[in-house]
Amino acid sequence: MIVRARGLSKTFRGPDGRPVPVLHGVDVDVKAGEFDQFGPQNIAPLVAWLCSDDAAGVNGQVFRVGGRSVWPMKGWHSATRIKNPEGRWDPAKLGARVKEELAKGITAPEGMGDVFAGGL
């Protein structure tokens, strides 16, 4: 089993060992006893579960974790199929078809406003 987890750190250490903030414009100072929505410990329960026997049938899935929320993602699934009945694609014709399909909103990207709507 391969588990990859990437935590969101509030700071990283510069060459001089001092913390360097990485979340500009976000209040990352957490007071004692408050929930740290950016803490890497929020990812740990999902990683622990994915390593358990209970998750044996879960594979090839993508998850996003932030604060108190976990989002099962639709990663690596076909949204549609664009097939050329004439054989090999001409780049310009392919581009036109891709634009046509994307205009339908089938792969509309989420903005961070969508992700954070309703809080974490």
Biopython code that builds the backbone (N, CA, C, O; Angstrom):
import numpy as np
from Bio.PDB.StructureBuilder import StructureBuilder

atoms = [
    (1, "MET", "N", (0.841, -1.178, 0.000)),
    (1, "MET", "CA", (0.000, 0.000, 0.000)),
    (1, "MET", "C", (0.880, 1.232, 0.000)),
    (1, "MET", "O", (1.857, 1.311, 0.745)),
    (2, "ILE", "N", (0.533, 2.182, -0.830)),
    (2, "ILE", "CA", (1.245, 3.454, -0.869)),
    (2, "ILE", "C", (0.283, 4.527, -0.391)),
    (2, "ILE", "O", (-0.809, 4.680, -0.938)),
    (3, "VAL", "N", (0.686, 5.261, 0.619)),
    (3, "VAL", "CA", (-0.118, 6.370, 1.132)),
    (3, "VAL", "C", (0.735, 7.618, 1.014)),
    (3, "VAL", "O", (1.861, 7.671, 1.509)),
    (4, "ARG", "N", (0.187, 8.607, 0.360)),
    (4, "ARG", "CA", (0.889, 9.879, 0.263)),
    (4, "ARG", "C", (0.037, 10.928, 0.934)),
    (4, "ARG", "O", (-1.134, 11.094, 0.594)),
    (5, "ALA", "N", (0.606, 11.627, 1.869)),
    (5, "ALA", "CA", (-0.118, 12.698, 2.554)),
    (5, "ALA", "C", (0.755, 13.934, 2.547)),
    (5, "ALA", "O", (1.960, 13.871, 2.787)),
    (6, "ARG", "N", (0.127, 15.046, 2.269)),
    (6, "ARG", "CA", (0.866, 16.296, 2.289)),
    (6, "ARG", "C", (0.151, 17.220, 3.253)),
    (6, "ARG", "O", (-1.003, 17.588, 3.030)),
    (7, "GLY", "N", (0.824, 17.590, 4.310)),
    (7, "GLY", "CA", (0.226, 18.480, 5.292)),
    (7, "GLY", "C", (0.459, 19.925, 4.905)),
    (7, "GLY", "O", (1.392, 20.241, 4.167)),
    (8, "LEU", "N", (-0.382, 20.786, 5.400)),
    (8, "LEU", "CA", (-0.227, 22.211, 5.178)),
    (8, "LEU", "C", (0.403, 22.787, 6.427)),
    (8, "LEU", "O", (-0.210, 22.806, 7.495)),
    (9, "SER", "N", (1.590, 23.242, 6.291)),
    (9, "SER", "CA", (2.315, 23.785, 7.425)),
    (9, "SER", "C", (2.126, 25.293, 7.501)),
    (9, "SER", "O", (2.086, 25.977, 6.478)),
    (10, "LYS", "N", (2.012, 25.797, 8.708)),
    (10, "LYS", "CA", (1.867, 27.238, 8.894)),
    (10, "LYS", "C", (3.174, 27.958, 8.585)),
    (10, "LYS", "O", (3.164, 29.099, 8.123)),
    (11, "THR", "N", (4.281, 27.301, 8.836)),
    (11, "THR", "CA", (5.585, 27.914, 8.616)),
    (11, "THR", "C", (6.572, 26.847, 8.178)),
    (11, "THR", "O", (6.335, 25.651, 8.351)),
    (12, "PHE", "N", (7.662, 27.290, 7.618)),
    (12, "PHE", "CA", (8.785, 26.400, 7.428)),
    (12, "PHE", "C", (10.011, 27.107, 7.977)),
    (12, "PHE", "O", (9.980, 28.313, 8.219)),
    (13, "ARG", "N", (11.059, 26.383, 8.168)),
    (13, "ARG", "CA", (12.271, 26.961, 8.748)),
    (13, "ARG", "C", (13.202, 27.420, 7.637)),
    (13, "ARG", "O", (13.499, 26.678, 6.702)),
    (14, "GLY", "N", (13.650, 28.652, 7.762)),
    (14, "GLY", "CA", (14.599, 29.197, 6.806)),
    (14, "GLY", "C", (16.001, 28.683, 7.105)),
    (14, "GLY", "O", (16.200, 27.943, 8.068)),
    (15, "PRO", "N", (16.971, 29.072, 6.286)),
    (15, "PRO", "CA", (18.356, 28.618, 6.481)),
    (15, "PRO", "C", (18.925, 28.965, 7.846)),
    (15, "PRO", "O", (19.816, 28.285, 8.355)),
    (16, "ASP", "N", (18.391, 30.045, 8.438)),
    (16, "ASP", "CA", (18.893, 30.452, 9.751)),
    (16, "ASP", "C", (18.138, 29.777, 10.894)),
    (16, "ASP", "O", (18.418, 30.041, 12.064)),
    (17, "GLY", "N", (17.171, 28.896, 10.558)),
    (17, "GLY", "CA", (16.427, 28.181, 11.581)),
    (17, "GLY", "C", (15.189, 28.903, 12.087)),
    (17, "GLY", "O", (14.402, 28.339, 12.846)),
    (18, "ARG", "N", (15.016, 30.156, 11.665)),
    (18, "ARG", "CA", (13.844, 30.907, 12.116)),
    (18, "ARG", "C", (12.631, 30.533, 11.273)),
    (18, "ARG", "O", (12.775, 30.250, 10.084)),
    (19, "PRO", "N", (11.424, 30.527, 11.872)),
    (19, "PRO", "CA", (10.220, 30.217, 11.099)),
    (19, "PRO", "C", (9.912, 31.292, 10.060)),
    (19, "PRO", "O", (10.055, 32.488, 10.315)),
    (20, "VAL", "N", (9.491, 30.840, 8.898)),
    (20, "VAL", "CA", (9.112, 31.740, 7.808)),
    (20, "VAL", "C", (7.648, 31.457, 7.482)),
    (20, "VAL", "O", (7.312, 30.323, 7.143)),
    (21, "PRO", "N", (6.754, 32.469, 7.577)),
    (21, "PRO", "CA", (5.333, 32.218, 7.297)),
    (21, "PRO", "C", (5.110, 31.876, 5.827)),
    (21, "PRO", "O", (5.753, 32.438, 4.941)),
    (22, "VAL", "N", (4.179, 30.935, 5.580)),
    (22, "VAL", "CA", (3.868, 30.548, 4.207)),
    (22, "VAL", "C", (2.411, 30.790, 3.845)),
    (22, "VAL", "O", (2.051, 30.689, 2.672)),
    (23, "LEU", "N", (1.584, 31.100, 4.795)),
    (23, "LEU", "CA", (0.166, 31.373, 4.525)),
    (23, "LEU", "C", (-0.078, 32.868, 4.645)),
    (23, "LEU", "O", (-0.543, 33.345, 5.680)),
    (24, "HIS", "N", (0.231, 33.597, 3.601)),
    (24, "HIS", "CA", (0.089, 35.044, 3.625)),
    (24, "HIS", "C", (-1.383, 35.426, 3.628)),
    (24, "HIS", "O", (-2.169, 34.876, 2.856)),
    (25, "GLY", "N", (-1.759, 36.359, 4.487)),
    (25, "GLY", "CA", (-3.120, 36.851, 4.550)),
    (25, "GLY", "C", (-4.073, 35.953, 5.319)),
    (25, "GLY", "O", (-5.268, 36.241, 5.385)),
    (26, "VAL", "N", (-3.574, 34.879, 5.897)),
    (26, "VAL", "CA", (-4.407, 33.968, 6.678)),
    (26, "VAL", "C", (-3.925, 34.016, 8.117)),
    (26, "VAL", "O", (-2.731, 33.881, 8.384)),
    (27, "ASP", "N", (-4.847, 34.205, 9.033)),
    (27, "ASP", "CA", (-4.486, 34.245, 10.450)),
    (27, "ASP", "C", (-4.144, 32.832, 10.900)),
    (27, "ASP", "O", (-5.028, 31.987, 11.034)),
    (28, "VAL", "N", (-2.864, 32.580, 11.131)),
    (28, "VAL", "CA", (-2.426, 31.239, 11.495)),
    (28, "VAL", "C", (-2.054, 31.127, 12.964)),
    (28, "VAL", "O", (-1.643, 30.060, 13.422)),
    (29, "ASP", "N", (-2.195, 32.225, 13.709)),
    (29, "ASP", "CA", (-1.896, 32.169, 15.136)),
    (29, "ASP", "C", (-3.063, 31.486, 15.847)),
    (29, "ASP", "O", (-4.180, 32.002, 15.869)),
    (30, "VAL", "N", (-2.789, 30.330, 16.423)),
    (30, "VAL", "CA", (-3.828, 29.564, 17.111)),
    (30, "VAL", "C", (-3.586, 29.703, 18.602)),
    (30, "VAL", "O", (-2.507, 29.392, 19.109)),
    (31, "LYS", "N", (-4.600, 30.170, 19.285)),
    (31, "LYS", "CA", (-4.494, 30.326, 20.736)),
    (31, "LYS", "C", (-4.654, 28.969, 21.407)),
    (31, "LYS", "O", (-5.301, 28.070, 20.869)),
    (32, "ALA", "N", (-4.072, 28.833, 22.563)),
    (32, "ALA", "CA", (-4.147, 27.584, 23.320)),
    (32, "ALA", "C", (-5.600, 27.152, 23.475)),
    (32, "ALA", "O", (-6.457, 27.950, 23.852)),
    (33, "GLY", "N", (-5.864, 25.900, 23.184)),
    (33, "GLY", "CA", (-7.200, 25.340, 23.325)),
    (33, "GLY", "C", (-8.087, 25.510, 22.104)),
    (33, "GLY", "O", (-9.171, 24.929, 22.047)),
    (34, "GLU", "N", (-7.643, 26.306, 21.114)),
    (34, "GLU", "CA", (-8.431, 26.489, 19.900)),
    (34, "GLU", "C", (-8.071, 25.429, 18.863)),
    (34, "GLU", "O", (-6.974, 24.870, 18.878)),
    (35, "PHE", "N", (-9.010, 25.167, 17.972)),
    (35, "PHE", "CA", (-8.795, 24.192, 16.904)),
    (35, "PHE", "C", (-7.899, 24.803, 15.832)),
    (35, "PHE", "O", (-8.165, 25.905, 15.352)),
    (36, "ASP", "N", (-6.849, 24.098, 15.458)),
    (36, "ASP", "CA", (-5.920, 24.556, 14.424)),
    (36, "ASP", "C", (-6.350, 23.957, 13.092)),
    (36, "ASP", "O", (-6.041, 22.801, 12.802)),
    (37, "GLN", "N", (-7.066, 24.741, 12.273)),
    (37, "GLN", "CA", (-7.602, 24.210, 11.032)),
    (37, "GLN", "C", (-6.532, 23.831, 10.019)),
    (37, "GLN", "O", (-6.808, 23.071, 9.091)),
    (38, "PHE", "N", (-5.311, 24.347, 10.177)),
    (38, "PHE", "CA", (-4.239, 24.021, 9.248)),
    (38, "PHE", "C", (-3.244, 23.014, 9.826)),
    (38, "PHE", "O", (-2.212, 22.743, 9.211)),
    (39, "GLY", "N", (-3.542, 22.465, 10.990)),
    (39, "GLY", "CA", (-2.624, 21.529, 11.633)),
    (39, "GLY", "C", (-2.525, 20.203, 10.890)),
    (39, "GLY", "O", (-3.542, 19.659, 10.460)),
    (40, "PRO", "N", (-1.322, 19.681, 10.735)),
    (40, "PRO", "CA", (-1.155, 18.398, 10.045)),
    (40, "PRO", "C", (-1.835, 17.245, 10.780)),
    (40, "PRO", "O", (-2.085, 16.196, 10.187)),
    (41, "GLN", "N", (-2.136, 17.432, 12.061)),
    (41, "GLN", "CA", (-2.822, 16.377, 12.809)),
    (41, "GLN", "C", (-4.237, 16.140, 12.278)),
    (41, "GLN", "O", (-4.856, 15.130, 12.613)),
    (42, "ASN", "N", (-4.754, 17.049, 11.462)),
    (42, "ASN", "CA", (-6.072, 16.858, 10.861)),
    (42, "ASN", "C", (-6.044, 15.790, 9.766)),
    (42, "ASN", "O", (-7.072, 15.190, 9.454)),
    (43, "ILE", "N", (-4.881, 15.560, 9.194)),
    (43, "ILE", "CA", (-4.725, 14.565, 8.131)),
    (43, "ILE", "C", (-4.499, 13.176, 8.715)),
    (43, "ILE", "O", (-4.851, 12.174, 8.093)),
    (44, "ALA", "N", (-3.918, 13.116, 9.898)),
    (44, "ALA", "CA", (-3.525, 11.840, 10.506)),
    (44, "ALA", "C", (-4.658, 10.821, 10.619)),
    (44, "ALA", "O", (-4.412, 9.650, 10.331)),
    (45, "PRO", "N", (-5.884, 11.181, 11.018)),
    (45, "PRO", "CA", (-6.932, 10.165, 11.115)),
    (45, "PRO", "C", (-7.246, 9.490, 9.778)),
    (45, "PRO", "O", (-7.492, 8.285, 9.733)),
    (46, "LEU", "N", (-7.237, 10.264, 8.696)),
    (46, "LEU", "CA", (-7.497, 9.663, 7.383)),
    (46, "LEU", "C", (-6.360, 8.725, 6.993)),
    (46, "LEU", "O", (-6.602, 7.621, 6.506)),
    (47, "VAL", "N", (-5.143, 9.156, 7.203)),
    (47, "VAL", "CA", (-3.990, 8.311, 6.872)),
    (47, "VAL", "C", (-4.015, 7.033, 7.705)),
    (47, "VAL", "O", (-3.757, 5.948, 7.184)),
    (48, "ALA", "N", (-4.326, 7.154, 8.999)),
    (48, "ALA", "CA", (-4.393, 5.971, 9.869)),
    (48, "ALA", "C", (-5.475, 5.015, 9.380)),
    (48, "ALA", "O", (-5.259, 3.804, 9.334)),
    (49, "TRP", "N", (-6.641, 5.553, 9.015)),
    (49, "TRP", "CA", (-7.717, 4.692, 8.525)),
    (49, "TRP", "C", (-7.327, 4.033, 7.204)),
    (49, "TRP", "O", (-7.590, 2.846, 7.008)),
    (50, "LEU", "N", (-6.702, 4.789, 6.290)),
    (50, "LEU", "CA", (-6.293, 4.216, 5.013)),
    (50, "LEU", "C", (-5.293, 3.081, 5.196)),
    (50, "LEU", "O", (-5.215, 2.184, 4.356)),
    (51, "CYS", "N", (-4.534, 3.110, 6.275)),
    (51, "CYS", "CA", (-3.562, 2.045, 6.561)),
    (51, "CYS", "C", (-4.199, 0.857, 7.267)),
    (51, "CYS", "O", (-3.542, -0.163, 7.474)),
    (52, "SER", "N", (-5.472, 0.975, 7.639)),
    (52, "SER", "CA", (-6.123, -0.098, 8.395)),
    (52, "SER", "C", (-6.743, -1.137, 7.474)),
    (52, "SER", "O", (-6.938, -0.894, 6.283)),
    (53, "ASP", "N", (-7.052, -2.302, 8.042)),
    (53, "ASP", "CA", (-7.728, -3.362, 7.294)),
    (53, "ASP", "C", (-9.110, -2.920, 6.835)),
    (53, "ASP", "O", (-9.598, -3.386, 5.806)),
    (54, "ASP", "N", (-9.747, -2.022, 7.588)),
    (54, "ASP", "CA", (-11.080, -1.548, 7.241)),
    (54, "ASP", "C", (-11.104, -0.844, 5.881)),
    (54, "ASP", "O", (-12.139, -0.818, 5.215)),
    (55, "ALA", "N", (-9.981, -0.282, 5.473)),
    (55, "ALA", "CA", (-9.892, 0.438, 4.200)),
    (55, "ALA", "C", (-9.270, -0.416, 3.099)),
    (55, "ALA", "O", (-8.820, 0.117, 2.084)),
    (56, "ALA", "N", (-9.240, -1.726, 3.286)),
    (56, "ALA", "CA", (-8.577, -2.619, 2.325)),
    (56, "ALA", "C", (-9.115, -2.464, 0.906)),
    (56, "ALA", "O", (-8.363, -2.639, -0.053)),
    (57, "GLY", "N", (-10.393, -2.142, 0.750)),
    (57, "GLY", "CA", (-10.970, -2.013, -0.579)),
    (57, "GLY", "C", (-10.877, -0.617, -1.165)),
    (57, "GLY", "O", (-11.381, -0.373, -2.261)),
    (58, "VAL", "N", (-10.244, 0.298, -0.456)),
    (58, "VAL", "CA", (-10.124, 1.672, -0.936)),
    (58, "VAL", "C", (-8.779, 1.828, -1.622)),
    (58, "VAL", "O", (-7.733, 1.734, -0.981)),
    (59, "ASN", "N", (-8.809, 2.064, -2.912)),
    (59, "ASN", "CA", (-7.555, 2.281, -3.633)),
    (59, "ASN", "C", (-7.799, 3.201, -4.814)),
    (59, "ASN", "O", (-8.912, 3.267, -5.336)),
    (60, "GLY", "N", (-6.786, 3.894, -5.228)),
    (60, "GLY", "CA", (-6.893, 4.809, -6.349)),
    (60, "GLY", "C", (-7.750, 6.031, -6.072)),
    (60, "GLY", "O", (-8.213, 6.686, -7.006)),
    (61, "GLN", "N", (-7.966, 6.346, -4.816)),
    (61, "GLN", "CA", (-8.819, 7.473, -4.444)),
    (61, "GLN", "C", (-7.980, 8.701, -4.108)),
    (61, "GLN", "O", (-6.822, 8.594, -3.705)),
    (62, "VAL", "N", (-8.584, 9.852, -4.280)),
    (62, "VAL", "CA", (-7.935, 11.114, -3.950)),
    (62, "VAL", "C", (-8.802, 11.808, -2.904)),
    (62, "VAL", "O", (-10.019, 11.908, -3.058)),
    (63, "PHE", "N", (-8.163, 12.284, -1.841)),
    (63, "PHE", "CA", (-8.866, 12.987, -0.777)),
    (63, "PHE", "C", (-8.203, 14.333, -0.539)),
    (63, "PHE", "O", (-6.987, 14.468, -0.673)),
    (64, "ARG", "N", (-8.998, 15.316, -0.189)),
    (64, "ARG", "CA", (-8.486, 16.603, 0.274)),
    (64, "ARG", "C", (-8.902, 16.717, 1.734)),
    (64, "ARG", "O", (-10.042, 16.408, 2.082)),
    (65, "VAL", "N", (-7.987, 17.159, 2.587)),
    (65, "VAL", "CA", (-8.287, 17.334, 4.002)),
    (65, "VAL", "C", (-7.972, 18.773, 4.382)),
    (65, "VAL", "O", (-6.907, 19.298, 4.054)),
    (66, "GLY", "N", (-8.904, 19.397, 5.072)),
    (66, "GLY", "CA", (-8.686, 20.749, 5.568)),
    (66, "GLY", "C", (-9.558, 20.978, 6.782)),
    (66, "GLY", "O", (-10.773, 20.794, 6.724)),
    (67, "GLY", "N", (-8.949, 21.375, 7.868)),
    (67, "GLY", "CA", (-9.720, 21.619, 9.079)),
    (67, "GLY", "C", (-10.456, 20.368, 9.525)),
    (67, "GLY", "O", (-9.852, 19.307, 9.686)),
    (68, "ARG", "N", (-11.761, 20.494, 9.725)),
    (68, "ARG", "CA", (-12.578, 19.364, 10.171)),
    (68, "ARG", "C", (-13.208, 18.617, 9.012)),
    (68, "ARG", "O", (-14.041, 17.737, 9.229)),
    (69, "SER", "N", (-12.830, 18.949, 7.785)),
    (69, "SER", "CA", (-13.484, 18.384, 6.604)),
    (69, "SER", "C", (-12.563, 17.487, 5.790)),
    (69, "SER", "O", (-11.356, 17.708, 5.695)),
    (70, "VAL", "N", (-13.185, 16.464, 5.207)),
    (70, "VAL", "CA", (-12.502, 15.573, 4.261)),
    (70, "VAL", "C", (-13.351, 15.541, 3.003)),
    (70, "VAL", "O", (-14.557, 15.300, 3.068)),
    (71, "TRP", "N", (-12.732, 15.783, 1.866)),
    (71, "TRP", "CA", (-13.421, 15.756, 0.594)),
    (71, "TRP", "C", (-12.946, 14.559, -0.224)),
    (71, "TRP", "O", (-11.793, 14.548, -0.654)),
    (72, "PRO", "N", (-13.788, 13.552, -0.457)),
    (72, "PRO", "CA", (-13.440, 12.545, -1.462)),
    (72, "PRO", "C", (-13.516, 13.231, -2.830)),
    (72, "PRO", "O", (-14.540, 13.820, -3.177)),
    (73, "MET", "N", (-12.458, 13.154, -3.584)),
    (73, "MET", "CA", (-12.371, 13.871, -4.852)),
    (73, "MET", "C", (-12.780, 12.977, -6.025)),
    (73, "MET", "O", (-12.875, 11.758, -5.887)),
    (74, "LYS", "N", (-13.016, 13.589, -7.155)),
    (74, "LYS", "CA", (-13.355, 12.861, -8.376)),
    (74, "LYS", "C", (-12.130, 12.691, -9.265)),
    (74, "LYS", "O", (-12.260, 12.569, -10.483)),
    (75, "GLY", "N", (-10.969, 12.683, -8.678)),
    (75, "GLY", "CA", (-9.745, 12.617, -9.455)),
    (75, "GLY", "C", (-9.633, 11.349, -10.282)),
    (75, "GLY", "O", (-10.056, 10.277, -9.849)),
    (76, "TRP", "N", (-9.063, 11.474, -11.475)),
    (76, "TRP", "CA", (-8.749, 10.372, -12.364)),
    (76, "TRP", "C", (-9.972, 9.647, -12.917)),
    (76, "TRP", "O", (-9.896, 8.464, -13.248)),
    (77, "HIS", "N", (-11.086, 10.343, -13.017)),
    (77, "HIS", "CA", (-12.269, 9.774, -13.649)),
    (77, "HIS", "C", (-12.560, 10.545, -14.928)),
    (77, "HIS", "O", (-12.429, 11.769, -14.966)),
    (78, "SER", "N", (-12.951, 9.833, -15.968)),
    (78, "SER", "CA", (-13.290, 10.490, -17.225)),
    (78, "SER", "C", (-14.548, 11.324, -17.057)),
    (78, "SER", "O", (-15.542, 10.845, -16.511)),
    (79, "ALA", "N", (-14.515, 12.549, -17.515)),
    (79, "ALA", "CA", (-15.689, 13.400, -17.491)),
    (79, "ALA", "C", (-16.494, 13.220, -18.775)),
    (79, "ALA", "O", (-17.717, 13.361, -18.776)),
    (80, "THR", "N", (-15.809, 12.912, -19.849)),
    (80, "THR", "CA", (-16.441, 12.660, -21.145)),
    (80, "THR", "C", (-15.412, 12.001, -22.054)),
    (80, "THR", "O", (-14.259, 11.810, -21.667)),
    (81, "ARG", "N", (-15.828, 11.664, -23.233)),
    (81, "ARG", "CA", (-14.912, 11.092, -24.220)),
    (81, "ARG", "C", (-15.022, 11.917, -25.490)),
    (81, "ARG", "O", (-16.119, 12.192, -25.976)),
    (82, "ILE", "N", (-13.889, 12.301, -26.011)),
    (82, "ILE", "CA", (-13.844, 13.059, -27.265)),
    (82, "ILE", "C", (-13.148, 12.144, -28.275)),
    (82, "ILE", "O", (-11.934, 11.945, -28.219)),
    (83, "LYS", "N", (-13.923, 11.605, -29.178)),
    (83, "LYS", "CA", (-13.401, 10.617, -30.122)),
    (83, "LYS", "C", (-13.438, 11.181, -31.535)),
    (83, "LYS", "O", (-14.395, 11.857, -31.914)),
    (84, "ASN", "N", (-12.416, 10.909, -32.298)),
    (84, "ASN", "CA", (-12.352, 11.352, -33.682)),
    (84, "ASN", "C", (-12.707, 10.174, -34.591)),
    (84, "ASN", "O", (-11.936, 9.219, -34.688)),
    (85, "PRO", "N", (-13.852, 10.228, -35.250)),
    (85, "PRO", "CA", (-14.248, 9.118, -36.103)),
    (85, "PRO", "C", (-13.405, 9.010, -37.375)),
    (85, "PRO", "O", (-13.487, 8.012, -38.090)),
    (86, "GLU", "N", (-12.597, 10.035, -37.659)),
    (86, "GLU", "CA", (-11.799, 10.064, -38.888)),
    (86, "GLU", "C", (-10.386, 9.543, -38.696)),
    (86, "GLU", "O", (-9.620, 9.508, -39.659)),
    (87, "GLY", "N", (-10.015, 9.142, -37.503)),
    (87, "GLY", "CA", (-8.641, 8.676, -37.272)),
    (87, "GLY", "C", (-7.882, 9.617, -36.373)),
    (87, "GLY", "O", (-8.399, 10.079, -35.356)),
    (88, "ARG", "N", (-6.638, 9.903, -36.757)),
    (88, "ARG", "CA", (-5.779, 10.750, -35.940)),
    (88, "ARG", "C", (-6.289, 12.182, -35.924)),
    (88, "ARG", "O", (-6.789, 12.691, -36.927)),
    (89, "TRP", "N", (-6.151, 12.832, -34.752)),
    (89, "TRP", "CA", (-6.637, 14.203, -34.581)),
    (89, "TRP", "C", (-5.730, 15.223, -35.248)),
    (89, "TRP", "O", (-4.506, 15.093, -35.221)),
    (90, "ASP", "N", (-6.339, 16.236, -35.845)),
    (90, "ASP", "CA", (-5.656, 17.453, -36.228)),
    (90, "ASP", "C", (-5.669, 18.326, -34.977)),
    (90, "ASP", "O", (-6.727, 18.482, -34.368)),
    (91, "PRO", "N", (-4.530, 18.905, -34.566)),
    (91, "PRO", "CA", (-4.498, 19.677, -33.324)),
    (91, "PRO", "C", (-5.549, 20.786, -33.243)),
    (91, "PRO", "O", (-6.144, 20.985, -32.184)),
    (92, "ALA", "N", (-5.786, 21.502, -34.328)),
    (92, "ALA", "CA", (-6.764, 22.594, -34.294)),
    (92, "ALA", "C", (-8.175, 22.052, -34.101)),
    (92, "ALA", "O", (-8.956, 22.615, -33.334)),
    (93, "LYS", "N", (-8.508, 20.961, -34.793)),
    (93, "LYS", "CA", (-9.841, 20.363, -34.641)),
    (93, "LYS", "C", (-10.026, 19.797, -33.236)),
    (93, "LYS", "O", (-11.093, 19.925, -32.636)),
    (94, "LEU", "N", (-8.970, 19.169, -32.723)),
    (94, "LEU", "CA", (-9.035, 18.637, -31.359)),
    (94, "LEU", "C", (-9.242, 19.767, -30.363)),
    (94, "LEU", "O", (-10.065, 19.661, -29.453)),
    (95, "GLY", "N", (-8.491, 20.850, -30.538)),
    (95, "GLY", "CA", (-8.629, 21.993, -29.638)),
    (95, "GLY", "C", (-10.046, 22.548, -29.626)),
    (95, "GLY", "O", (-10.578, 22.895, -28.572)),
    (96, "ALA", "N", (-10.651, 22.627, -30.805)),
    (96, "ALA", "CA", (-12.027, 23.117, -30.885)),
    (96, "ALA", "C", (-12.984, 22.202, -30.136)),
    (96, "ALA", "O", (-13.877, 22.673, -29.432)),
    (97, "ARG", "N", (-12.800, 20.890, -30.289)),
    (97, "ARG", "CA", (-13.669, 19.929, -29.590)),
    (97, "ARG", "C", (-13.455, 19.974, -28.087)),
    (97, "ARG", "O", (-14.418, 19.896, -27.324)),
    (98, "VAL", "N", (-12.208, 20.099, -27.650)),
    (98, "VAL", "CA", (-11.924, 20.185, -26.214)),
    (98, "VAL", "C", (-12.593, 21.429, -25.637)),
    (98, "VAL", "O", (-13.239, 21.359, -24.592)),
    (99, "LYS", "N", (-12.442, 22.563, -26.310)),
    (99, "LYS", "CA", (-13.083, 23.799, -25.839)),
    (99, "LYS", "C", (-14.595, 23.635, -25.762)),
    (99, "LYS", "O", (-15.230, 24.100, -24.815)),
    (100, "GLU", "N", (-15.173, 22.967, -26.770)),
    (100, "GLU", "CA", (-16.618, 22.740, -26.790)),
    (100, "GLU", "C", (-17.068, 21.947, -25.566)),
    (100, "GLU", "O", (-18.061, 22.292, -24.926)),
    (101, "GLU", "N", (-16.341, 20.894, -25.249)),
    (101, "GLU", "CA", (-16.697, 20.063, -24.091)),
    (101, "GLU", "C", (-16.470, 20.803, -22.777)),
    (101, "GLU", "O", (-17.303, 20.732, -21.874)),
    (102, "LEU", "N", (-15.349, 21.513, -22.664)),
    (102, "LEU", "CA", (-15.060, 22.245, -21.434)),
    (102, "LEU", "C", (-16.076, 23.352, -21.188)),
    (102, "LEU", "O", (-16.381, 23.670, -20.038)),
    (103, "ALA", "N", (-16.606, 23.946, -22.268)),
    (103, "ALA", "CA", (-17.606, 25.006, -22.131)),
    (103, "ALA", "C", (-18.887, 24.480, -21.478)),
    (103, "ALA", "O", (-19.678, 25.265, -20.956)),
    (104, "LYS", "N", (-19.097, 23.172, -21.502)),
    (104, "LYS", "CA", (-20.275, 22.575, -20.870)),
    (104, "LYS", "C", (-20.136, 22.544, -19.348)),
    (104, "LYS", "O", (-21.100, 22.252, -18.639)),
    (105, "GLY", "N", (-18.938, 22.847, -18.849)),
    (105, "GLY", "CA", (-18.718, 22.877, -17.404)),
    (105, "GLY", "C", (-18.446, 21.518, -16.793)),
    (105, "GLY", "O", (-18.503, 21.366, -15.573)),
    (106, "ILE", "N", (-18.151, 20.528, -17.621)),
    (106, "ILE", "CA", (-17.978, 19.165, -17.103)),
    (106, "ILE", "C", (-16.770, 19.006, -16.199)),
    (106, "ILE", "O", (-16.740, 18.115, -15.351)),
    (107, "THR", "N", (-15.785, 19.853, -16.371)),
    (107, "THR", "CA", (-14.601, 19.780, -15.515)),
    (107, "THR", "C", (-14.357, 21.115, -14.825)),
    (107, "THR", "O", (-13.213, 21.487, -14.565)),
    (108, "ALA", "N", (-15.437, 21.833, -14.528)),
    (108, "ALA", "CA", (-15.295, 23.146, -13.905)),
    (108, "ALA", "C", (-14.440, 23.038, -12.656)),
    (108, "ALA", "O", (-14.773, 22.288, -11.739)),
    (109, "PRO", "N", (-13.348, 23.776, -12.612)),
    (109, "PRO", "CA", (-12.480, 23.706, -11.438)),
    (109, "PRO", "C", (-13.119, 24.376, -10.238)),
    (109, "PRO", "O", (-13.867, 25.345, -10.366)),
    (110, "GLU", "N", (-12.810, 23.841, -9.074)),
    (110, "GLU", "CA", (-13.236, 24.465, -7.830)),
    (110, "GLU", "C", (-12.268, 25.590, -7.519)),
    (110, "GLU", "O", (-11.054, 25.428, -7.646)),
    (111, "GLY", "N", (-12.800, 26.717, -7.114)),
    (111, "GLY", "CA", (-11.953, 27.779, -6.608)),
    (111, "GLY", "C", (-11.817, 27.621, -5.100)),
    (111, "GLY", "O", (-12.598, 26.897, -4.483)),
    (112, "MET", "N", (-10.856, 28.274, -4.514)),
    (112, "MET", "CA", (-10.673, 28.164, -3.074)),
    (112, "MET", "C", (-11.897, 28.709, -2.336)),
    (112, "MET", "O", (-12.189, 28.268, -1.225)),
    (113, "GLY", "N", (-12.613, 29.657, -2.936)),
    (113, "GLY", "CA", (-13.852, 30.139, -2.319)),
    (113, "GLY", "C", (-14.887, 29.039, -2.198)),
    (113, "GLY", "O", (-15.616, 28.970, -1.209)),
    (114, "ASP", "N", (-14.954, 28.155, -3.229)),
    (114, "ASP", "CA", (-15.867, 27.002, -3.177)),
    (114, "ASP", "C", (-15.451, 26.041, -2.078)),
    (114, "ASP", "O", (-16.292, 25.525, -1.341)),
    (115, "VAL", "N", (-14.160, 25.805, -1.971)),
    (115, "VAL", "CA", (-13.642, 24.858, -0.989)),
    (115, "VAL", "C", (-13.912, 25.352, 0.425)),
    (115, "VAL", "O", (-14.319, 24.570, 1.284)),
    (116, "PHE", "N", (-13.689, 26.650, 0.679)),
    (116, "PHE", "CA", (-13.827, 27.189, 2.018)),
    (116, "PHE", "C", (-15.241, 27.647, 2.355)),
    (116, "PHE", "O", (-15.501, 28.035, 3.494)),
    (117, "ALA", "N", (-16.159, 27.611, 1.392)),
    (117, "ALA", "CA", (-17.538, 28.032, 1.646)),
    (117, "ALA", "C", (-18.117, 27.186, 2.777)),
    (117, "ALA", "O", (-18.024, 25.959, 2.746)),
    (118, "GLY", "N", (-18.692, 27.813, 3.735)),
    (118, "GLY", "CA", (-19.258, 27.076, 4.871)),
    (118, "GLY", "C", (-18.235, 26.717, 5.923)),
    (118, "GLY", "O", (-18.556, 26.024, 6.888)),
    (119, "GLY", "N", (-17.013, 27.176, 5.754)),
    (119, "GLY", "CA", (-15.958, 26.878, 6.738)),
    (119, "GLY", "C", (-15.379, 25.496, 6.551)),
    (119, "GLY", "O", (-15.911, 24.665, 5.815)),
    (120, "LEU", "N", (-14.289, 25.276, 7.228)),
    (120, "LEU", "CA", (-13.652, 23.966, 7.168)),
    (120, "LEU", "C", (-14.223, 23.112, 8.257)),
    (120, "LEU", "O", (-13.833, 21.953, 8.401)),
]
sb = StructureBuilder()
sb.init_structure("model")
sb.init_model(0)
sb.init_chain("A")
sb.init_seg("    ")
for serial, (resi, resn, name, xyz) in enumerate(atoms, 1):
    if name == "N":
        sb.init_residue(resn, " ", resi, " ")
    sb.init_atom(name, np.array(xyz, "f"), 0.0, 1.0, " ", f" {name:<3s}", serial, name[0])
structure = sb.get_structure()
